[in-house]
Amino acid sequence: QVQLVESGGGLVQPGGSLKLSCAASGTISSIYVMGWYRQAPGKQRELVATITTRATTNYADSVKGRFTISRNKGEGMMYLQMNNLKPEDSAVYYCSADDEHWGQGTQVTVSS
């Protein structure tokens, strides 16, 4: 079993930055891909970015060039550096492991 806990969300002005963290515990050695997803009110959950054990990354078009996903496999940590944030980035951000395990989410609000 894998447990995931997100942190780092908050309120930021447009153009600002935030760094989200995801701490994984349990049988983390078996995790192949970790990812960040987000869900805004009234919308479906959508992929933000993923990273594999080989550090292969994938980004949604809407965040390319602004967000950077990284992972410290040994420490069971994953990060999402978010720069040049826009109001449309506001959502609850979820950490995922192999699309089977999910964290409780952390709120990101981009507003002036």
C-alpha distances in whole Angstrom, upper triangle without the diagonal:
4,7,10,14,17,20,24,25,29,32,34,37,38,38,36,32,29,26,22,20,16,14,10,8,6,6,8,11,10,10,14,15,15,17,19,20,23,24,28,29,30,29,26,23,24,23,24,23,20,20,19,18,22,22,24,24,25,26,28,32,32,30,32,34,32,29,27,23,22,19,19,16,17,17,14,16,17,21,23,27,29,33,35,34,35,35,34,30,30,27,23,21,17,15,13,11,12,13,10,8,11,13,15,18,21,25,27,31,34,37,40
4,7,10,13,17,20,22,25,29,30,34,34,34,32,29,25,22,19,16,12,10,7,6,5,6,6,10,9,9,12,13,12,14,16,17,20,22,25,27,28,27,24,21,21,20,21,19,17,17,16,16,20,20,21,21,22,24,25,29,29,27,28,30,29,25,23,20,19,16,16,14,15,14,10,13,14,17,19,23,25,29,32,30,32,32,30,27,27,24,20,18,14,12,10,8,10,11,9,6,9,10,13,15,18,22,24,27,30,34,37
4,7,10,14,17,19,22,26,28,31,32,32,30,26,23,20,16,14,10,8,6,5,6,9,9,12,13,11,15,14,12,14,15,16,18,20,23,25,27,25,23,20,21,20,20,19,18,18,18,18,21,21,22,22,23,23,25,28,28,26,28,29,28,24,23,19,18,16,16,14,15,14,10,12,13,16,18,21,23,27,30,28,30,30,28,25,24,21,18,16,12,10,10,9,12,13,11,7,8,7,10,12,15,19,21,25,28,31,34
4,7,10,14,15,18,22,24,27,28,28,26,23,19,16,13,10,6,6,5,7,9,11,10,14,14,12,14,13,10,11,12,13,15,17,20,22,24,23,21,17,18,17,17,16,15,15,16,17,20,19,21,20,20,21,22,25,25,23,24,26,24,20,19,16,16,14,14,13,15,13,9,9,10,12,14,18,20,23,26,24,26,26,25,22,21,18,15,12,9,7,7,8,12,12,11,7,6,5,8,9,12,15,18,21,24,27,30
4,7,10,12,15,19,21,25,26,26,23,20,17,14,11,8,5,5,7,9,12,14,13,17,17,15,18,16,13,13,12,14,15,17,19,21,24,23,21,18,19,18,17,17,16,17,19,19,22,21,22,21,21,21,22,26,25,22,24,26,23,20,19,16,16,14,15,15,16,13,11,10,10,12,13,16,18,22,24,22,24,24,24,20,19,17,13,11,9,8,10,11,15,15,14,11,8,5,7,8,9,13,15,19,22,25,28
4,7,8,12,16,17,21,22,22,20,17,13,11,7,6,4,6,9,12,15,17,15,19,19,17,18,16,13,12,10,12,12,14,17,19,22,21,19,16,17,16,15,15,15,16,18,19,22,20,21,19,20,19,20,23,22,19,21,22,20,16,16,14,14,13,15,16,17,15,12,10,9,9,10,13,14,18,21,19,21,21,20,17,16,14,10,8,7,7,10,12,16,15,16,12,10,6,7,6,6,10,12,15,18,21,24
4,6,9,13,15,18,20,20,17,14,11,9,6,5,6,8,12,14,18,20,18,21,23,20,21,19,15,14,12,14,14,16,17,20,23,22,21,18,19,18,16,16,17,18,21,22,24,22,23,21,21,20,21,24,22,19,22,22,19,16,16,14,15,15,16,17,19,16,14,11,11,10,10,12,13,17,19,17,19,20,20,16,15,14,11,10,10,10,13,16,19,19,19,16,13,10,10,8,6,9,10,14,16,19,22
4,7,10,11,15,17,17,14,11,7,6,5,6,9,11,15,18,21,24,21,24,25,22,23,21,17,16,13,15,14,16,17,20,23,22,22,19,19,18,16,16,18,19,22,23,25,22,23,21,21,20,20,23,21,18,20,20,17,14,15,14,15,15,17,19,20,17,16,13,12,10,9,10,11,14,16,14,17,17,18,15,14,13,11,10,12,12,16,18,22,21,22,19,16,13,13,10,7,9,9,12,13,16,19
4,7,9,13,14,15,13,10,7,8,6,9,11,14,17,20,23,26,23,26,27,24,25,22,18,16,13,13,12,14,14,16,20,19,19,17,17,17,15,16,18,20,23,25,27,24,25,22,21,19,19,21,19,17,19,20,16,14,15,15,17,18,19,22,23,21,19,16,14,12,11,11,11,13,15,12,14,14,15,12,10,10,9,8,11,12,16,19,22,21,22,20,16,13,12,9,5,5,5,8,10,13,16
4,6,10,13,14,11,10,8,10,10,12,15,17,21,24,27,29,27,30,31,28,28,26,22,19,16,16,14,15,14,16,20,20,21,19,19,20,17,19,22,23,27,28,30,27,28,25,24,22,21,23,20,18,21,21,17,16,18,18,20,21,23,25,27,24,23,19,18,15,14,13,12,14,15,12,13,13,14,12,10,10,10,11,14,16,19,23,26,24,26,23,19,16,15,12,8,6,5,6,8,11,13
4,7,10,12,10,10,9,12,12,16,18,21,24,27,31,33,30,33,34,31,31,28,25,22,18,18,15,16,15,16,20,20,22,20,20,21,19,21,24,26,29,31,33,29,30,26,26,23,22,23,20,18,21,21,17,17,19,20,22,24,26,28,30,27,26,23,21,18,16,15,13,13,13,11,12,11,13,11,9,11,12,13,16,19,22,26,29,27,29,26,23,20,18,15,11,8,6,5,6,7,9
4,7,8,6,7,8,11,13,16,19,22,26,29,32,34,31,34,35,31,32,28,25,22,19,19,16,17,16,18,21,21,23,21,21,21,18,20,23,25,29,31,32,28,29,25,25,22,21,22,18,16,19,19,15,15,17,19,21,24,26,29,31,28,27,23,21,18,15,13,11,11,10,8,9,9,12,11,10,12,14,14,18,20,24,27,29,28,30,28,24,22,21,17,14,11,8,6,5,6,8
4,6,5,8,10,14,16,20,23,26,29,32,36,37,35,37,38,34,34,31,28,25,21,21,18,19,17,19,22,22,24,23,22,23,20,22,25,27,31,33,34,30,30,27,26,23,22,22,18,17,19,18,15,16,19,21,23,26,28,31,33,31,30,26,24,20,17,15,12,11,9,8,8,8,12,11,11,14,16,17,21,23,26,30,32,31,33,31,27,25,24,20,17,14,11,8,5,5,5
4,5,9,11,15,17,20,23,27,30,33,36,38,35,37,38,34,34,30,27,24,20,20,18,19,17,19,22,21,23,22,21,21,18,20,24,26,30,32,33,29,29,25,24,20,19,19,15,14,17,16,13,14,18,20,23,26,29,31,34,32,30,27,24,20,17,15,11,10,7,5,5,6,10,10,10,14,17,17,21,23,26,29,31,30,32,31,28,26,25,21,18,15,12,9,6,6,6
4,7,10,14,16,20,23,26,29,33,36,37,34,36,37,33,33,29,26,23,20,21,19,20,19,21,24,23,25,23,22,21,18,20,23,25,29,31,31,27,27,24,23,19,19,18,15,13,15,13,10,12,15,18,21,24,27,30,32,30,29,26,23,19,16,13,10,7,4,5,6,9,12,11,13,16,18,18,22,23,26,29,31,30,33,31,28,27,26,22,19,17,13,12,9,10,10
4,7,11,13,17,20,24,27,30,34,35,32,34,35,31,31,28,25,22,19,20,18,20,19,21,25,23,25,23,22,21,18,19,22,24,27,29,30,26,26,23,22,19,19,19,16,14,16,14,11,12,14,17,19,22,24,28,30,28,27,23,21,17,14,11,8,6,5,5,8,11,13,11,12,15,17,17,20,21,25,27,30,29,31,30,26,24,24,20,17,15,12,11,8,10,10
4,7,10,13,17,20,23,27,30,32,28,31,31,28,28,25,22,19,16,17,16,19,18,21,25,23,24,22,20,19,16,16,19,20,24,26,26,23,23,20,20,17,18,18,16,13,15,13,9,9,11,14,16,19,21,24,26,24,23,19,17,13,10,8,5,4,6,6,10,12,14,11,12,15,16,15,18,18,22,24,27,26,29,27,24,22,22,18,15,14,11,11,10,12,13
4,7,10,13,16,20,23,27,28,25,28,29,25,25,22,19,17,14,15,14,17,17,20,23,22,22,20,19,18,14,15,18,19,22,24,25,21,22,19,19,17,18,19,16,13,15,15,11,10,11,12,14,16,18,21,23,21,20,16,14,10,8,6,5,7,9,8,12,13,14,11,12,13,13,12,15,15,19,21,24,24,26,23,21,18,18,15,12,11,9,10,10,13,15
4,7,10,13,16,20,23,25,22,24,25,22,22,19,16,14,12,14,14,17,18,21,25,23,23,20,19,17,14,14,15,16,19,21,22,18,20,17,18,16,17,19,17,14,16,15,12,9,9,10,11,13,15,18,20,17,16,13,10,7,6,4,6,9,12,11,14,16,17,13,14,14,14,11,13,13,16,19,21,21,23,21,18,16,17,14,11,12,10,13,13,17,19
4,7,10,13,17,20,22,19,21,22,19,20,17,13,12,9,12,12,15,17,20,23,21,20,17,17,15,12,12,14,15,18,19,21,18,19,16,17,15,17,19,17,14,16,17,14,11,10,9,10,12,13,16,18,16,14,10,8,5,5,6,8,11,14,13,16,17,17,13,13,13,11,9,10,9,13,15,18,18,20,17,15,12,13,10,8,10,9,13,14,17,20
4,7,10,13,17,18,16,18,20,17,18,16,12,11,10,13,14,17,19,22,25,23,22,19,18,16,14,13,14,14,16,17,19,17,18,16,18,17,19,21,20,17,19,19,17,13,12,10,10,10,11,13,15,12,10,7,6,5,7,9,11,15,18,17,19,20,20,17,17,15,13,10,10,9,12,13,17,17,18,16,13,11,13,11,10,12,12,16,18,21,24
4,6,10,13,15,12,15,16,13,15,13,10,10,9,12,14,17,19,22,25,23,21,18,17,16,14,13,13,13,15,15,18,16,18,16,17,17,19,22,21,19,20,21,19,15,14,11,10,9,10,11,13,11,8,6,5,6,9,12,14,18,21,19,22,22,22,18,18,16,13,10,9,6,9,10,14,14,15,12,10,8,10,10,10,13,14,18,20,24,26
4,7,10,12,10,13,15,13,15,14,11,12,12,15,17,20,22,25,27,26,24,21,21,19,18,16,15,15,16,15,19,17,19,18,20,20,22,26,25,22,23,24,22,19,17,14,12,10,10,10,11,8,6,5,7,9,12,15,17,21,24,23,25,26,26,22,22,19,17,14,12,9,11,11,14,16,15,12,11,9,12,12,13,16,17,21,23,27,30
4,7,9,7,10,11,10,13,12,10,12,13,16,18,21,24,26,28,26,24,21,21,19,18,17,15,14,14,14,17,17,19,18,20,21,23,26,26,24,25,26,24,21,19,15,14,11,10,9,10,8,5,6,8,11,14,17,20,24,27,26,28,28,28,24,24,21,18,15,12,9,9,9,12,14,13,10,10,9,12,13,15,19,20,24,26,30,33
4,7,6,10,11,11,14,15,13,15,17,19,21,24,27,29,31,29,27,23,24,22,22,20,18,17,17,16,19,19,22,22,23,24,26,30,30,27,28,30,28,24,22,19,17,14,13,11,11,9,7,9,12,15,18,21,24,27,31,29,31,32,31,27,27,24,21,19,16,13,12,11,14,16,14,11,12,11,14,16,18,21,23,27,30,33,36
4,6,8,10,10,14,15,14,17,19,21,23,26,29,31,33,31,28,25,25,24,24,22,20,19,18,17,20,21,23,23,25,26,28,32,32,30,31,32,31,27,25,21,20,16,15,13,13,12,9,12,15,18,21,24,27,31,34,32,34,35,34,30,30,27,24,21,18,15,14,11,14,16,14,11,13,13,16,18,20,24,26,30,33,36,39
4,6,6,8,11,13,13,17,19,21,24,27,30,32,34,32,29,25,26,24,24,22,19,18,16,14,18,19,21,22,24,26,28,31,32,30,31,32,31,27,25,21,19,16,15,12,12,12,10,13,15,19,22,25,28,31,35,33,36,36,35,31,31,28,25,22,19,16,14,11,12,15,13,11,14,15,18,20,23,26,28,32,34,38,41
4,5,5,9,11,10,14,16,19,22,25,28,31,32,30,27,24,23,21,21,19,16,14,13,11,15,15,18,19,21,23,25,28,29,27,27,29,28,24,22,18,16,12,11,8,9,9,7,10,12,15,18,22,25,28,31,30,33,34,32,29,29,26,23,20,17,14,12,9,11,13,12,11,13,14,17,19,21,24,26,30,32,35,38
4,6,8,11,12,16,19,21,25,28,31,34,35,33,30,26,26,23,23,20,17,15,12,10,13,15,17,19,21,23,26,30,31,28,28,30,29,26,23,19,17,13,12,8,8,10,9,12,14,17,20,24,27,30,33,33,35,36,35,31,32,29,27,23,20,16,15,11,12,15,15,14,16,17,21,22,24,28,29,33,35,38,41
4,6,9,11,15,18,20,24,26,30,33,34,31,28,25,24,21,22,20,16,14,12,10,13,15,17,18,20,23,25,28,30,28,28,30,29,26,23,19,18,14,14,11,12,14,11,14,15,19,21,24,27,31,34,33,35,36,34,31,31,29,26,23,20,16,13,10,9,13,12,12,15,17,21,22,24,28,29,33,35,38,42
4,6,7,11,14,17,20,23,27,29,30,28,25,21,20,18,18,16,12,11,9,8,11,13,14,15,17,19,21,25,26,24,24,26,26,22,20,16,15,12,12,9,11,13,10,12,12,15,18,21,24,27,30,29,31,32,30,27,28,25,23,19,16,13,10,6,6,10,10,10,12,14,18,19,21,25,26,29,31,35,38
4,7,10,14,16,20,23,27,29,30,27,24,21,19,16,17,14,10,9,6,5,9,10,11,12,14,17,19,23,24,22,22,24,24,21,18,15,14,11,13,10,13,15,12,13,13,16,17,21,23,26,29,28,30,32,29,26,28,25,23,20,17,14,11,8,6,10,11,12,14,16,20,20,23,26,26,30,31,35,38
4,7,10,13,17,20,23,26,27,24,21,18,16,13,13,10,7,6,4,6,9,9,9,9,11,13,16,19,21,19,19,21,21,17,15,12,11,10,12,11,14,15,12,12,11,13,14,18,20,23,26,25,27,28,26,23,24,22,20,17,14,11,8,6,5,8,10,11,12,15,18,18,20,22,23,26,28,31,35
4,7,10,14,17,20,23,25,22,19,16,14,11,11,9,6,5,6,8,11,10,11,10,11,12,14,18,19,17,17,19,19,15,13,10,10,8,11,10,14,14,10,10,8,10,11,15,17,20,23,22,24,25,23,20,21,19,17,13,11,7,6,5,6,8,10,9,10,11,15,14,16,19,19,23,24,28,31
4,7,10,14,17,20,22,19,16,12,11,8,7,6,4,6,9,11,14,12,11,9,9,10,11,15,15,14,15,17,16,13,11,8,10,10,13,13,16,16,13,11,8,9,9,13,14,18,20,19,20,21,19,16,17,15,14,10,8,6,5,7,8,8,11,10,10,11,14,12,14,16,16,20,21,25,28
4,7,10,14,17,19,16,14,10,9,6,5,5,6,9,12,15,17,14,14,11,10,10,10,14,13,12,13,16,14,11,11,8,11,11,15,15,19,18,15,12,9,9,8,11,12,15,17,16,17,18,16,13,14,12,10,7,6,5,6,9,11,10,13,12,10,10,12,10,11,13,13,16,17,21,24
4,7,10,14,15,12,10,7,5,4,5,7,9,12,15,18,20,18,17,14,12,10,10,13,13,12,14,17,15,12,13,12,14,15,18,19,22,21,18,16,13,12,11,14,13,16,18,16,16,16,14,11,12,9,8,6,5,7,7,11,12,10,13,12,10,10,12,9,11,12,12,15,16,20,24
4,7,10,12,9,8,5,5,7,7,10,12,16,19,22,23,21,20,17,15,13,11,14,12,12,15,17,15,13,15,14,17,18,21,22,25,24,21,18,15,14,12,14,13,16,17,14,14,13,11,9,9,6,5,4,6,9,11,14,16,13,15,15,12,11,11,8,9,9,9,12,14,17,21
4,7,8,6,6,4,6,9,10,13,16,19,22,25,27,24,23,20,18,16,13,16,14,14,18,20,18,16,18,18,21,22,25,25,28,27,24,21,19,18,15,18,16,18,19,16,15,13,11,10,9,5,5,7,8,12,13,17,18,15,17,16,13,13,12,9,10,10,10,12,14,17,20
4,6,5,7,7,9,12,12,16,19,22,25,28,30,27,26,23,20,18,15,17,14,15,19,21,19,17,20,20,23,24,28,29,32,30,27,24,21,20,17,19,16,18,18,15,13,11,9,8,7,4,6,9,11,15,17,20,22,19,21,20,17,16,14,12,12,10,10,10,12,14,18
4,6,8,10,12,15,16,20,22,26,29,32,33,31,30,27,24,21,19,20,18,19,22,25,22,21,24,24,27,28,31,32,35,33,30,27,25,23,21,22,20,22,21,18,16,13,11,12,9,7,9,12,14,18,19,23,24,21,22,22,18,18,16,13,14,11,12,12,14,15,19
4,7,10,12,16,17,21,23,27,30,33,35,32,31,28,25,22,19,21,18,20,23,26,24,23,26,26,29,30,33,34,37,35,32,30,27,26,23,25,23,24,24,20,18,15,13,14,12,10,12,15,16,20,21,24,25,21,23,23,20,20,18,16,17,15,16,15,17,18,22
4,7,9,12,14,18,20,24,26,30,31,29,28,24,21,19,16,17,15,17,20,23,22,21,23,23,26,27,31,31,34,33,30,28,25,24,21,23,21,23,22,19,17,15,12,12,12,10,11,13,14,17,18,22,22,19,21,21,18,19,17,15,16,15,15,15,17,19,22
4,6,10,12,16,18,21,24,27,29,27,25,22,19,17,14,16,15,17,20,23,22,20,22,21,24,25,29,29,32,31,27,26,23,22,20,22,21,23,23,20,19,17,14,14,13,11,11,12,13,15,16,19,19,15,17,18,15,17,16,14,16,15,16,17,19,21,25
4,7,9,12,14,18,20,23,25,23,22,19,16,15,12,15,14,15,18,21,19,17,19,18,21,22,25,25,28,27,24,22,19,19,17,19,18,21,21,18,18,17,14,12,12,9,9,9,9,12,12,15,16,12,14,15,12,13,13,12,13,13,14,16,18,21,24
4,6,9,12,15,18,21,23,21,19,16,13,11,9,12,11,12,14,18,17,15,16,15,19,20,23,24,27,26,23,21,18,17,15,17,16,19,19,17,16,16,13,11,12,10,11,10,10,12,12,15,15,12,15,15,14,15,15,13,15,15,14,16,17,21,24
4,6,8,12,14,18,19,17,15,12,9,8,6,10,10,10,12,15,15,12,14,12,15,17,20,21,24,24,20,19,15,15,13,15,14,17,18,16,17,17,14,12,14,12,12,10,10,10,10,13,13,11,14,15,13,14,16,14,15,16,15,17,18,22,25
4,7,11,14,17,18,16,14,11,8,6,5,9,8,7,9,12,11,9,10,9,13,15,18,19,23,22,19,17,13,12,9,12,11,13,15,13,14,15,13,10,12,11,11,9,9,10,11,14,14,13,16,16,14,15,16,13,14,14,13,16,16,20,23
4,7,10,14,15,12,11,7,5,4,6,10,10,8,9,12,11,8,8,7,10,12,15,16,20,20,17,15,11,10,8,11,11,14,16,15,17,18,16,13,15,14,14,11,11,10,10,12,13,12,16,16,14,15,17,15,16,17,16,18,19,22,25
4,7,10,11,9,8,6,5,7,9,13,14,12,12,14,14,11,10,7,9,10,13,14,17,17,15,13,10,10,10,13,14,17,19,19,20,22,20,17,19,17,16,13,12,10,9,10,10,10,14,14,13,15,18,16,17,19,18,21,22,26,29
4,7,8,6,5,4,7,9,12,15,17,15,14,16,16,13,10,7,7,7,11,11,14,15,13,12,9,10,11,13,15,18,21,21,23,25,23,20,22,20,19,16,14,11,10,10,10,12,15,15,15,16,19,18,19,21,21,24,25,28,31
4,5,5,5,7,9,12,15,18,20,18,17,19,20,16,14,10,10,9,11,10,13,15,13,13,11,13,14,17,19,22,25,25,27,28,26,23,25,24,22,19,17,14,12,10,9,12,14,15,16,18,21,20,22,24,24,27,28,32,35
4,5,7,10,13,16,19,22,24,21,20,22,22,19,16,12,11,8,9,7,11,13,11,12,11,14,16,18,21,24,27,27,29,31,30,26,28,26,25,21,19,15,14,11,11,14,16,16,18,19,23,22,24,26,26,30,31,34,37
4,6,9,12,16,19,21,24,21,20,21,22,19,16,13,11,10,11,10,13,15,14,15,14,16,17,19,22,24,27,28,30,32,30,27,29,28,27,23,21,18,17,15,14,17,19,20,21,22,26,25,26,29,28,31,32,36,38
4,6,10,13,16,19,21,18,16,17,18,15,12,9,8,8,10,10,13,15,14,13,11,13,14,15,18,20,23,24,26,29,27,24,26,25,24,21,19,16,15,14,14,17,19,19,20,21,24,23,24,26,25,28,28,32,35
4,7,10,14,16,18,16,14,16,17,15,12,10,10,10,13,13,16,18,17,16,13,14,14,16,18,20,23,23,26,28,26,23,26,25,24,21,19,17,16,15,14,16,19,20,20,22,25,23,24,26,25,28,28,32,35
4,7,10,13,15,13,11,13,14,11,9,7,8,10,14,14,18,19,17,15,12,12,12,13,15,17,20,20,22,24,22,19,22,21,21,18,17,15,14,14,14,15,18,19,19,20,23,21,21,23,22,25,25,28,31
4,7,9,12,10,9,12,13,11,10,9,11,13,17,17,21,21,19,18,14,14,12,14,15,17,19,19,20,22,20,17,20,19,19,16,16,15,14,15,14,14,18,19,18,20,22,20,21,22,21,23,23,27,29
4,6,8,7,6,9,10,8,9,9,12,14,18,19,23,23,21,18,15,14,11,12,12,14,16,15,16,18,16,14,17,17,17,14,15,14,14,16,16,15,19,20,19,19,21,19,19,20,18,20,20,23,26
4,5,6,6,10,11,10,11,11,15,18,21,22,26,26,23,21,17,16,13,14,13,15,15,14,15,16,13,12,15,15,16,14,15,15,15,17,17,16,20,20,19,20,21,19,19,19,17,19,18,22,24
4,6,5,9,10,10,13,14,17,20,24,25,29,29,27,24,20,18,15,16,14,15,15,14,14,16,13,13,16,17,18,17,18,19,19,21,21,20,23,24,23,23,25,22,22,21,19,20,19,22,24
4,6,9,9,9,12,14,18,21,25,26,30,29,27,24,20,18,14,14,12,12,12,11,10,12,10,9,13,14,16,15,17,18,19,22,22,21,24,24,22,23,23,20,19,18,16,16,15,18,20
4,6,5,6,9,11,14,18,21,23,27,26,24,21,17,15,11,11,9,9,10,9,10,13,11,9,12,13,15,13,15,16,18,20,21,20,23,23,21,21,22,19,18,17,14,15,14,17,20
4,5,6,8,11,14,17,21,23,26,26,24,21,18,15,12,12,10,10,11,12,13,16,14,12,16,17,19,16,18,18,19,21,22,21,25,25,23,23,25,21,21,20,18,19,18,21,23
4,6,8,11,14,18,21,23,26,26,25,22,18,16,13,11,10,9,9,11,13,16,16,14,17,19,21,18,20,20,22,23,24,24,27,27,25,25,27,23,22,22,19,20,18,20,22
4,7,10,13,17,20,23,26,25,24,20,17,14,10,8,6,5,6,8,10,14,13,11,14,16,18,16,18,18,20,22,24,23,27,26,24,23,24,21,19,18,15,16,14,17,19
4,7,10,14,17,19,22,21,20,17,13,10,7,5,4,6,9,9,12,14,14,11,14,15,16,13,15,15,17,19,20,20,23,22,20,20,21,18,16,16,14,15,14,18,20
4,7,10,14,16,19,18,17,14,11,8,6,5,7,9,12,12,15,18,17,14,17,17,17,14,15,14,16,17,19,19,22,21,20,19,21,18,17,18,16,18,18,21,23
4,7,11,13,16,15,14,11,7,6,5,6,9,12,15,15,18,20,19,15,17,17,17,13,13,11,13,14,15,16,19,18,17,16,19,16,16,17,16,19,19,23,25
4,7,9,12,12,11,9,6,5,7,8,11,14,18,18,21,23,22,19,21,20,19,15,15,12,13,14,15,17,19,18,17,17,20,18,17,20,18,22,22,26,28
4,6,9,9,8,6,4,6,9,11,15,17,21,21,24,26,25,21,23,22,20,16,15,12,12,12,14,16,18,16,16,16,19,18,18,21,20,24,24,28,31
4,6,6,6,5,6,8,12,14,17,20,24,24,27,29,28,25,26,25,23,19,18,14,15,14,16,18,19,18,18,17,20,20,20,23,23,26,27,31,33
4,5,5,6,8,11,14,17,20,23,27,27,29,31,30,26,28,26,24,20,18,14,14,12,14,17,18,16,17,17,20,20,21,24,25,28,29,33,36
4,6,8,10,14,17,19,23,26,29,29,32,34,33,29,30,29,26,23,21,17,17,15,17,20,20,18,19,19,22,22,23,26,27,31,32,35,38
4,5,9,12,16,18,21,24,28,27,31,32,32,28,28,27,24,21,19,15,16,14,17,20,20,18,18,17,20,20,20,24,24,28,30,33,35
4,7,10,14,17,20,23,27,26,29,30,29,26,26,24,21,18,16,12,12,11,14,16,16,14,14,14,17,17,18,21,22,26,28,31,34
4,7,10,13,16,20,23,22,25,27,26,22,23,21,19,15,14,11,12,11,14,16,17,14,14,13,16,15,15,19,19,23,24,28,31
4,7,10,13,17,20,19,22,24,23,19,20,18,17,13,12,8,10,10,13,15,16,14,13,12,15,14,14,17,17,20,22,25,28
4,6,10,13,16,16,19,21,20,16,17,17,15,12,11,9,12,13,16,17,18,16,15,13,16,13,13,15,14,18,19,22,25
4,6,10,13,12,15,17,17,13,14,14,13,10,11,10,12,14,17,17,19,18,16,14,16,13,12,13,12,15,16,19,22
4,7,10,10,14,16,16,13,15,15,15,12,14,13,16,18,20,21,23,21,19,18,19,16,14,15,12,15,14,18,20
4,7,7,10,13,13,9,12,13,14,12,14,14,17,20,22,21,24,23,20,19,19,16,14,13,10,12,11,15,17
4,5,9,12,13,11,13,15,17,15,18,18,21,23,25,25,28,26,24,22,23,19,17,16,13,13,11,14,16
4,7,10,11,10,12,15,18,17,20,21,24,26,28,27,30,29,26,25,25,21,19,17,13,13,10,12,13
4,7,8,6,9,12,14,14,17,19,22,25,27,25,28,27,24,22,22,18,16,14,10,9,7,9,11
4,5,5,8,11,14,14,18,20,23,26,28,26,29,28,25,23,23,19,17,14,11,9,6,8,10
4,5,6,9,13,14,18,21,23,27,28,26,29,28,24,23,22,18,16,13,10,7,5,6,9
4,5,8,12,13,16,19,21,25,26,24,26,26,23,22,21,17,16,13,10,9,8,9,13
4,6,9,10,13,16,18,22,23,21,24,23,20,19,18,14,13,10,8,7,7,10,13
4,7,9,13,16,18,22,24,22,24,22,19,18,16,13,11,8,5,5,5,8,12
4,6,9,13,15,19,21,19,21,19,16,14,13,10,8,6,5,7,9,12,15
4,7,10,13,17,19,17,18,16,12,11,9,6,5,4,6,9,12,14,18
4,7,10,14,16,14,16,14,11,9,9,5,5,6,7,10,13,16,20
4,6,10,13,11,12,10,7,6,7,4,7,9,11,14,17,20,23
4,7,10,9,11,8,6,5,8,7,9,12,13,17,19,23,26
4,6,6,7,6,5,7,10,10,12,15,17,20,22,26,29
4,5,6,5,7,9,13,13,16,19,20,24,26,29,33
4,5,7,9,12,16,16,19,22,23,26,28,32,35
4,6,7,11,14,14,17,20,21,24,26,30,33
4,7,10,13,15,18,21,23,26,28,32,35
4,7,10,12,15,18,21,24,27,30,34
4,7,8,12,15,17,20,23,27,30
4,6,9,12,15,18,21,24,28
4,7,10,13,16,20,23,26
4,7,10,13,16,19,23
4,7,10,13,16,19
4,6,10,13,16
4,7,10,13
4,6,10
4,7
4
